[in-house]
Amino acid sequence: MKTPIKIGIAAVIILSLGIFIFIYIKQQQIVYNDDSAIGNTTGNLNNGGLFCEYNGMIYFANSSDENKLYCMTSDCTNARKLIDDSVAYLNVYGKYIYYVRNNYSPDTIAMVFKGQLYGLYRCNLDGSHIVTITEDKSGMISLCGNYIYYQHYDDNTALTLQKIKIDRKDSSYISDTEYNCANIYNQKIYFANTDQKNTIYYLDTTDDSLHFYYNANAYLVDNEGTYLYYIDLSKDYALMRLNTQTLVLEQIFKPTDAKVINYNVYGTKIFAQVEGNGNNTGLYRLNIDGTQIEYIAQGDITNVHCTSKYTFFRYYADQQTLYRVPTSGTFSKVEIITVK
């Protein structure tokens, strides 16, 4: 009788071991993206990439918990922590969340723009199975197909543009200049080329070749298809849009005695961050053609992130408090949102 019992126990152990090995192998097998994959919107990445909406979920850096990675449904319910990493430049697509690990401090925004972020990582959508893609210091990152374009930082060369495959098996140097890689459209990265007097160029990601696109003294370029948006430095930081078919250029927003210093395009709306000398400093919402301008919030605003239902922002003087307004539809008041 002992022999069948021993055989049974051995069979259970072998079966359990086989299941464990199968699960482990499945975890190690990476799921690749199609070539058109992108990880976040241009406007969100230009604002630090602290929010990213994907398949009805918002993945975000929780300002009330040291910018650690959380998720919640698109209506801001059922929030939960995913990992303890403080994060920035979130990109989400397919099975994975891609992010830059950030050594958190109250001066997070300054750290973002100084490139003082440490390592590029990947995890599953539920926060499990964290994988180091590179431990190099990084600035902005942007997912394009199966590659992550990122601003690589070291003490000797400061920021350069590089790319690395999501499976870590291939990496390439792109440029000595840390081109803004936030705007990806049809496998091309559009940006203001600081090496060419801020004229608009694009990087063709199929072969990483550089091409001239449009002559403008531009800042924060965002090609949305029919229109390409940018801030015109020669027009006192006016917000412009260029018809990509006819090349007809329009000035769509220029507050009196103030500058547009950042913006976020989402659907039919634009949220513009304005800096001025008077009471016009703050956050504005307008239609993409420049009509129906609404003054949303007064003061020094930062980190404007758009999702399908809500647009989130913070104030420079208070990096821990998070505010939201409707992305579209009727605006009545600014709400404070606390995620615990």
C-alpha positions as a printed NumPy array, in Angstrom:
array([[  0.   ,   0.   ,   0.   ],
       [  2.919,   2.315,   0.613],
       [  4.154,   2.161,  -2.968],
       [  0.953,   3.609,  -4.578],
       [  0.907,   6.377,  -1.966],
       [  4.512,   7.263,  -2.748],
       [  3.789,   7.202,  -6.461],
       [  0.784,   9.475,  -5.92 ],
       [  2.789,  11.972,  -3.882],
       [  5.551,  11.981,  -6.49 ],
       [  2.98 ,  12.563,  -9.24 ],
       [  1.506,  15.524,  -7.363],
       [  4.981,  17.008,  -6.834],
       [  5.89 ,  16.551, -10.498],
       [  2.581,  18.054, -11.609],
       [  2.998,  21.037,  -9.271],
       [  6.551,  21.563, -10.455],
       [  5.411,  21.383, -14.061],
       [  2.696,  23.983, -13.425],
       [  5.213,  26.253, -11.697],
       [  7.675,  25.941, -14.591],
       [  4.897,  26.596, -17.12 ],
       [  3.759,  29.738, -15.28 ],
       [  7.348,  30.957, -14.942],
       [  8.032,  30.456, -18.661],
       [  4.805,  32.234, -19.582],
       [  5.796,  35.171, -17.369],
       [  9.161,  35.392, -19.084],
       [  7.669,  35.352, -22.573],
       [  7.161,  38.918, -23.7  ],
       [  4.064,  39.938, -25.643],
       [  5.071,  42.143, -28.569],
       [  3.13 ,  45.121, -29.941],
       [  2.048,  46.016, -33.446],
       [  4.149,  48.687, -35.167],
       [  1.474,  51.367, -34.658],
       [  1.478,  51.059, -30.863],
       [  1.895,  54.257, -28.842],
       [  1.86 ,  54.499, -25.072],
       [  0.335,  57.855, -24.114],
       [ -0.946,  61.091, -25.585],
       [  1.448,  63.838, -26.625],
       [ -0.026,  66.379, -24.224],
       [  0.223,  64.048, -21.247],
       [  3.867,  63.22 , -21.962],
       [  4.694,  66.91 , -22.342],
       [  3.246,  67.4  , -18.862],
       [  5.355,  64.7  , -17.234],
       [  3.4  ,  61.589, -18.211],
       [  1.87 ,  61.259, -14.748],
       [ -1.487,  60.021, -16.098],
       [ -2.263,  57.523, -18.849],
       [ -5.671,  56.124, -19.779],
       [ -5.936,  52.681, -21.368],
       [ -8.967,  50.421, -21.904],
       [-11.172,  52.18 , -19.36 ],
       [ -8.48 ,  52.464, -16.699],
       [ -6.374,  55.43 , -15.614],
       [ -2.818,  54.622, -14.565],
       [ -1.307,  57.492, -12.62 ],
       [  1.335,  58.802, -10.247],
       [ -0.553,  59.443,  -7.008],
       [  0.533,  62.859,  -5.734],
       [ -0.871,  62.11 ,  -2.262],
       [  1.398,  59.045,  -1.981],
       [  4.787,  60.238,  -3.231],
       [  3.842,  59.738,  -6.897],
       [  3.62 ,  55.96 ,  -6.519],
       [  1.899,  54.052,  -9.296],
       [ -1.867,  53.629,  -8.871],
       [ -4.767,  52.79 , -11.143],
       [ -8.477,  53.584, -11.092],
       [-11.416,  53.388, -13.456],
       [-11.98 ,  56.258, -15.885],
       [-14.671,  57.721, -13.591],
       [-12.092,  57.981, -10.765],
       [-13.46 ,  55.087,  -8.683],
       [-11.917,  51.854,  -7.364],
       [ -8.424,  53.289,  -6.942],
       [ -5.648,  50.986,  -5.804],
       [ -1.873,  51.005,  -5.563],
       [ -0.022,  48.839,  -8.073],
       [  3.623,  49.26 ,  -7.078],
       [  5.708,  51.282,  -4.643],
       [  7.848,  52.904,  -7.324],
       [  7.462,  56.642,  -7.753],
       [  6.861,  57.039, -11.463],
       [  6.845,  59.464, -14.381],
       [  6.356,  59.306, -18.169],
       [  3.83 ,  56.481, -18.054],
       [  3.238,  54.559, -21.28 ],
       [  0.627,  51.796, -21.35 ],
       [ -0.119,  49.394, -24.173],
       [ -1.088,  45.741, -24.544],
       [  0.026,  43.762, -21.519],
       [  2.457,  46.26 , -20.032],
       [  3.004,  49.538, -18.236],
       [  6.283,  51.255, -19.111],
       [  7.61 ,  53.97 , -16.826],
       [ 10.6  ,  55.881, -15.554],
       [ 11.395,  55.371, -11.897],
       [ 11.625,  58.723, -10.149],
       [ 13.524,  59.418,  -6.935],
       [ 10.626,  61.315,  -5.434],
       [ 10.968,  64.635,  -3.68 ],
       [  8.551,  67.547,  -3.164],
       [ 10.293,  69.181,  -6.119],
       [  9.268,  66.433,  -8.522],
       [  8.664,  68.741, -11.467],
       [ 12.145,  70.213, -11.3  ],
       [ 13.552,  66.688, -11.237],
       [ 11.614,  65.747, -14.358],
       [ 13.109,  68.546, -16.4  ],
       [ 16.62 ,  68.074, -15.031],
       [ 16.605,  64.45 , -16.133],
       [ 17.099,  63.214, -12.578],
       [ 15.056,  60.093, -13.066],
       [ 16.493,  56.649, -12.575],
       [ 15.85 ,  53.681, -14.789],
       [ 13.297,  52.533, -17.313],
       [ 10.996,  49.723, -16.225],
       [  8.171,  47.496, -17.412],
       [  5.472,  45.735, -15.421],
       [  2.192,  43.948, -16.088],
       [ -1.054,  45.922, -15.97 ],
       [ -1.715,  44.694, -12.438],
       [  1.716,  45.863, -11.268],
       [  3.223,  42.383, -11.153],
       [  6.467,  41.11 , -12.68 ],
       [  8.571,  44.291, -12.723],
       [ 11.379,  44.091, -15.299],
       [ 14.33 ,  46.472, -15.627],
       [ 14.668,  47.591, -19.246],
       [ 17.637,  49.838, -18.501],
       [ 19.087,  51.314, -15.323],
       [ 20.363,  54.362, -17.202],
       [ 19.152,  57.741, -16.025],
       [ 16.31 ,  58.867, -18.254],
       [ 14.252,  61.876, -19.112],
       [ 11.143,  61.582, -21.286],
       [ 10.228,  58.196, -22.742],
       [  7.731,  57.325, -25.473],
       [  6.589,  53.925, -26.721],
       [  6.579,  53.44 , -30.496],
       [  5.751,  49.925, -31.628],
       [  8.205,  47.614, -29.884],
       [ 10.759,  50.312, -29.085],
       [ 10.971,  52.905, -26.362],
       [ 12.525,  56.193, -27.412],
       [ 14.04 ,  57.935, -24.441],
       [ 16.187,  60.854, -23.399],
       [ 19.288,  59.19 , -22.011],
       [ 21.227,  61.067, -19.346],
       [ 24.811,  60.833, -18.157],
       [ 27.144,  63.328, -16.519],
       [ 29.388,  63.687, -19.584],
       [ 26.94 ,  64.103, -22.452],
       [ 23.899,  65.262, -20.475],
       [ 20.747,  64.301, -22.423],
       [ 20.855,  62.418, -25.74 ],
       [ 18.151,  60.552, -27.65 ],
       [ 18.324,  56.767, -27.69 ],
       [ 15.968,  53.829, -28.152],
       [ 15.714,  50.359, -26.69 ],
       [ 13.501,  47.406, -27.571],
       [ 10.89 ,  46.394, -25.002],
       [ 12.583,  42.973, -24.688],
       [ 15.93 ,  44.711, -23.916],
       [ 17.639,  42.846, -26.782],
       [ 18.345,  45.837, -29.006],
       [ 19.338,  49.409, -28.217],
       [ 20.482,  52.226, -30.483],
       [ 21.914,  55.692, -30.21 ],
       [ 19.851,  58.238, -32.181],
       [ 21.199,  61.762, -31.632],
       [ 23.416,  63.987, -29.507],
       [ 20.353,  66.217, -29.14 ],
       [ 17.588,  65.165, -26.759],
       [ 14.77 ,  65.644, -29.266],
       [ 11.347,  65.792, -27.654],
       [  9.862,  62.347, -28.339],
       [  6.342,  62.98 , -26.996],
       [  4.549,  63.319, -30.335],
       [  4.306,  60.101, -32.332],
       [  1.977,  60.011, -35.321],
       [  2.014,  57.31 , -38.016],
       [  5.37 ,  55.971, -36.792],
       [  6.965,  59.417, -37.   ],
       [  8.139,  61.564, -34.108],
       [  7.417,  65.277, -34.694],
       [  9.345,  67.901, -32.752],
       [ 10.864,  71.367, -32.774],
       [ 14.481,  70.864, -33.796],
       [ 16.627,  73.002, -31.509],
       [ 19.608,  72.301, -33.772],
       [ 17.753,  73.987, -36.658],
       [ 16.341,  77.17 , -35.089],
       [ 13.282,  75.342, -33.722],
       [ 11.934,  74.45 , -37.162],
       [  9.637,  71.436, -37.219],
       [ 11.204,  68.099, -38.124],
       [ 10.167,  64.485, -37.842],
       [ 12.077,  61.319, -37.113],
       [ 10.931,  58.374, -39.231],
       [ 11.042,  55.493, -36.751],
       [ 11.157,  52.867, -39.501],
       [ 14.805,  53.797, -40.133],
       [ 15.438,  56.637, -37.624],
       [ 16.113,  59.112, -40.413],
       [ 15.589,  62.841, -39.824],
       [ 13.412,  64.989, -42.116],
       [ 12.453,  68.67 , -42.356],
       [  8.691,  69.285, -42.133],
       [  7.746,  72.954, -41.659],
       [  9.514,  76.285, -41.192],
       [  8.44 ,  77.766, -37.861],
       [ 10.023,  78.954, -34.636],
       [  8.179,  76.233, -32.768],
       [  7.866,  74.756, -29.296],
       [  5.894,  71.672, -28.13 ],
       [  4.78 ,  70.208, -31.447],
       [  1.698,  67.958, -31.57 ],
       [  0.615,  66.379, -34.857],
       [ -2.951,  65.12 , -34.385],
       [ -3.539,  64.151, -38.027],
       [ -5.574,  66.829, -39.772],
       [ -3.868,  69.547, -37.75 ],
       [ -0.437,  70.026, -36.256],
       [ -0.331,  72.276, -33.182],
       [  2.597,  74.182, -31.74 ],
       [  3.535,  77.239, -29.697],
       [  5.111,  79.929, -31.881],
       [  8.07 ,  81.562, -30.141],
       [  8.197,  84.338, -32.762],
       [  4.591,  85.305, -32.048],
       [  5.084,  85.821, -28.313],
       [  4.155,  82.213, -27.474],
       [  0.863,  82.116, -29.37 ],
       [ -0.802,  78.734, -29.878],
       [ -0.984,  77.849, -33.583],
       [ -2.417,  75.08 , -35.707],
       [ -1.282,  74.029, -39.164],
       [ -3.535,  72.169, -41.573],
       [ -1.361,  69.223, -42.573],
       [ -3.054,  68.901, -45.971],
       [ -3.268,  72.529, -47.132],
       [ -0.488,  73.983, -44.91 ],
       [ -2.86 ,  76.831, -43.954],
       [ -1.68 ,  78.261, -40.64 ],
       [ -3.971,  79.743, -37.974],
       [ -3.35 ,  81.467, -34.678],
       [ -5.956,  79.966, -32.356],
       [ -5.083,  81.344, -28.919],
       [ -3.042,  84.299, -27.669],
       [ -4.157,  85.881, -24.379],
       [ -3.469,  89.593, -23.975],
       [ -0.192,  90.305, -22.165],
       [  0.399,  86.602, -21.565],
       [  2.078,  83.536, -23.065],
       [  0.932,  79.98 , -23.686],
       [  3.687,  77.932, -22.064],
       [  2.131,  74.476, -22.337],
       [ -1.027,  72.856, -23.684],
       [ -2.786,  69.527, -24.038],
       [ -4.962,  68.549, -27.009],
       [ -7.623,  65.907, -26.371],
       [-10.435,  65.221, -28.83 ],
       [-12.187,  68.507, -29.634],
       [-10.689,  70.404, -26.683],
       [ -7.416,  72.101, -25.811],
       [ -6.281,  72.904, -22.278],
       [ -3.773,  75.766, -22.368],
       [ -1.456,  76.732, -19.543],
       [ -0.975,  80.519, -19.587],
       [  1.61 ,  82.686, -17.865],
       [  1.123,  86.453, -17.634],
       [  1.662,  89.515, -15.505],
       [ -1.926,  90.087, -14.476],
       [ -4.98 ,  88.056, -13.535],
       [ -4.901,  86.038, -16.751],
       [ -2.319,  83.5  , -15.514],
       [ -3.871,  80.059, -15.221],
       [ -5.586,  77.248, -17.104],
       [ -7.908,  77.772, -20.08 ],
       [-10.12 ,  75.389, -22.034],
       [-11.038,  76.035, -25.665],
       [-12.202,  74.247, -28.791],
       [ -9.487,  73.024, -31.149],
       [-10.406,  75.813, -33.606],
       [ -9.838,  78.481, -30.932],
       [-13.508,  79.168, -30.157],
       [-15.376,  78.947, -26.826],
       [-12.507,  80.027, -24.586],
       [-13.136,  79.312, -20.881],
       [-11.027,  80.385, -17.914],
       [-10.803,  77.239, -15.801],
       [ -8.434,  78.036, -12.938],
       [ -6.327,  81.009, -11.895],
       [ -2.725,  80.765, -10.761],
       [  0.475,  78.934, -11.605],
       [ -0.727,  75.609, -12.958],
       [  1.318,  72.523, -13.813],
       [  0.962,  68.863, -14.868],
       [ -2.181,  69.192, -17.   ],
       [ -3.235,  65.658, -17.988],
       [ -6.286,  64.776, -20.073],
       [ -8.373,  61.602, -20.023],
       [-11.733,  60.814, -21.618],
       [-13.83 ,  62.094, -18.7  ],
       [-11.552,  64.326, -16.639],
       [ -8.568,  66.619, -16.961],
       [ -6.254,  66.714, -13.937],
       [ -3.79 ,  69.372, -12.813],
       [ -1.787,  70.686,  -9.877],
       [ -0.47 ,  74.035,  -8.708],
       [  3.254,  74.771,  -8.621],
       [  3.012,  75.808,  -4.98 ],
       [  1.265,  72.575,  -3.954],
       [  2.475,  69.415,  -5.642],
       [  0.446,  67.097,  -3.407],
       [ -3.103,  68.328,  -4.099],
       [ -4.758,  67.07 ,  -7.261],
       [ -7.57 ,  68.916,  -9.059],
       [ -9.9  ,  67.854, -11.849],
       [-12.39 ,  69.357, -14.299],
       [-14.448,  67.777, -17.084],
       [-12.421,  67.302, -20.254],
       [-15.445,  68.252, -22.351],
       [-19.041,  69.249, -21.705],
       [-20.267,  71.818, -19.217],
       [-17.752,  73.213, -16.769],
       [-19.066,  74.452, -13.414],
       [-16.273,  74.239, -10.84 ],
       [-12.843,  72.826, -10.076],
       [-12.891,  69.745,  -7.844],
       [-10.23 ,  68.456,  -5.472],
       [ -9.666,  64.728,  -5.745],
       [ -7.885,  62.705,  -3.061],
       [ -6.809,  59.149,  -3.746],
       [ -5.948,  57.004,  -0.731]])
